[in-house]
Amino acid sequence: MLAGGCLHWFIQLDVESDNDIESEKITHCLENRNINGGCQNHHRQTEVQTLHVEESNIEKTVAQLKNVKRSGWIRCGIPLPESVADHSFMMAAIAFAIPQASLLDRSTCIQLAVVHDIAESIVGDITPYDGISKKEKSKIEQEAISRIACHLNELDAAGAETLSRLWQEYEHASTPEARFVKDVDKFEMLLQADIYERKHPTICLQQFFDSTTERITTEVVKTWVKELVNKRTTRLAVLTSPSKPEK
């Protein structure tokens, strides 16, 4: 079970990772992306650019994750939204909180968290609003992983094999660790939504809770989500309750 202090640590860690430095424009390799709809009727057309991938330099390719902003937050009008690299780092940090009783391999979970969105350094953050099927998304990301592994292979063949294996393990949720990390992916999004709501009180991100909470399958993460939702419910109740007139 996740102690309240641990949830507080997650929140503090994510808040402190925010910065107010203007980020570079989002880069995508997909053309004509349309992510209209969703958040508070906020319609936004993502600015499309060509992603300049340094094919011969694996470090520069993967570093693009620092520039790819999470599409869901852009769609909701979040100022200075987190990058995919921010998201992946937070997931890896959360993986350190795996209870020993879960019998999950902590090291594997951390590695899965680091690798799970690495294809987005080439293809960008594809969401359901992009009109791309899950099958096509998986194919596009598989091609990106193959390209990344190919270039990594020039430096370290074992590392390239490990990266490909971990991504496949996550993509197909083929192990208990992969299923846990998939739930951590959802939990981290809810955690970030709560942080953004507290930082920007005029923005409501209820849709993320509505679409995600019931999709959590692992008991550990269910406990974490329940604690987060309870804290959020209490916070919102205080904000919406009418103030009592002074006597």
N, C-alpha and C positions, 0 to 999 in steps of 0.2 A: 504493500500500500504506500502511496506517495504521501509523505508528510507535508503539512501545510507550509513548513519552512522551505521545503524543496521547491514547491510551486512558486513561492515568493522569490527563490533564487532564480528560477527560470525567467520570471517576469523582469527582475532587476537586470539580468544578463542581457536580455533582449532590448530593454530600454537603453542601456548604456551603450549598445552597439549602434544606436541611431547616431547620425551626424547631420549637421546642417550645411554640409558642403554641396554645392550644386553638382549633380552627377552628369556625366556625358549622356548624350541622347541614346535611347534604346536602339540596339542594332538587331536586325532580323534578316534571315536569308529567305524568308517566305514573302512573296509579293502579294499585294492587294489583300492584306489581312483586315478583316472587319470584325471588331469585337463589340458591336453595338448591343445595347440591352443590359438588363440586370440592375445594377446598383442604383437605387433611388431614381430610376429613369435617367440615369446619367449616361448619355451616349457620347462615345469618343472613338475617333478613328486613330489607331496607332500610326505614328509616323514611321513610314517604311524606309529602311535603308538597306544597303548591301552589307553583309557582315564580312569584313575583310579578315580572312583567316590566314595566318601565317602557317602554311602547310608544312614547312620544314622545321617549325619551332613549336613543340608540344606545349611548352610553358606559356607562350603567348596565346595559343589557341584556347587552352583551358582558362587562362586569365580573363577571357571575354565574359565569363560568368559574373565577374565583378560589375560589368556594364549592362548585363541583361536584367532589366527590372521585372518584377513579378506582375504579370498581366492583370490578374484579378484586382490588385490594388490600383493600378492605373485606371482600370475601368470604373472604379469607384471614386476616382478623383482624389486619392490619397497624395498629399504633398510629399515629395522626396521618398517614394516607396522603396522598400528593401530590394536588394538584388537577389538573384538566384544563389549567389555565393553566400550572402547573409543567411538565407534560409537553410542552406545545406550545413553551414557551420553550426547553426542553432540546433538542427536535428542531431548532429554528431555530439554536441554538448549534452542534449537531453538523453542520449543513449548511455551516458555515464551513470544515469540514475536507475538503470535496470536493477530490480531487486534480485539478490542472489537466488531466492526461492523460485524465480521464474525459470531457472536452468538454461537461460539463453546465453549464447556466447557474446559477451560484451564487445570484444574486439571486432568480431564479424559485424555486429550491428553498427558500430562506429564507421567501419569501412563502407558498409552499404549506404549509410547516410551521406558520406562524402561523395560516393560515386553515382548515386541514384539519378541526379539531374545533370550529369556532366555532358550529356549529348546536347543540352541547351546552349552550350558554348558555341555550337555551330548552327542549330536550327531555331534557337530562341524558345520562349516560353509559350508553348502551344496549349490553348485551353478549349473547352467545348464551344465557346463562342466563335472560334475560328472556322467552324464548319468543316473540320477535319475529323474523320471517323477514328475510333480507337485503333482499328487495324492499320489504317494509313499512318497515324501518329507513331505507332510502334515501329512500322517499317522505316519511316523517315529517321527516327531516333536510332534504330539499329544500324542504318547506313552511316550515321554520324559516329557512333561508337566504333564501327569498323575502321573509319578513317583515323580516329584518335588512336586506336590500338595499333594501327599500322605504323603510325609515326612514332609511337612509344616503343614499338618493337625494335626500332633502329637503335634505341638506347638500352633497352632492357626487355628481352623476350618474355621473361617470367612475369615482369610487371604488366606487360601488355595482356598476357593470358589471364592474370588475376583480375585486371580491370574488366575485361570482357565477361569473365565468369561471374563476377559480382553483379554486373549490370543485368545479365541474364537471370541471375538468381532473384534479383529485386523485381525485374519486369514480370516474371512469371510467378512471383510469390511462392517459390518452390520449397522454401524452408520456413520453420517457425521464426527464425531471425528476420527473414524478408517480410513475412506477414506483420511482424511487430514493427519494423521500420516503416512499412506502408501506413500503419496506423499513427506512428510518430509524425509522419509527413502531414497527416490530417490534423493531428493535435497541435503541431507547431503553427499551422495556419490559423487555427482557432485562437491560440495564444497570442499570435501577432494581431489578429482582428481585435481582440480585447485591448491590447496595448494601443492600437490606433484609435479605438473608440475613446479611451481615456485621454489620449493626447489631442484628439479632435472631437470634442463633445457634440458637434453638430452633425457628425457622420454616424449613421447607423449601419452596422455590418451584420444584422440579424440573418440575412440570407445565407451567410457562410455557416452559421450554426444550424440553420434549418436543413441545409443540404448535406451536412457532414456528420452530425452527432450520431445518428442512427446507423451509420456505415462503419463505425468502429467495431472490430470483432475481437480483439485481444483484451483479456480481463484487466491487465495492468493499465493499458491506455484508457480503457473504459473508466477506471477509477480516477485517472488524471483528468479526463474530460468532465466527469461528474463534478469534481471539485472545482474546476475552472468555471463551469456553467453556474454552479451554486454561488460562487463569489461574484460572478457577473450579474446574476439575478438580484442579489442583494444590493450591489452597486447601483443598478438601474432603478430599483425600487426606491432607494433613497433620493435619486435624482428626480424621479417623477412624482413623488409623494408631495401633496400640498403642504406648504409650511404653515405651522400653527401660529395664529396671531398672538402677539405678546399681550400678557395680561397687565 
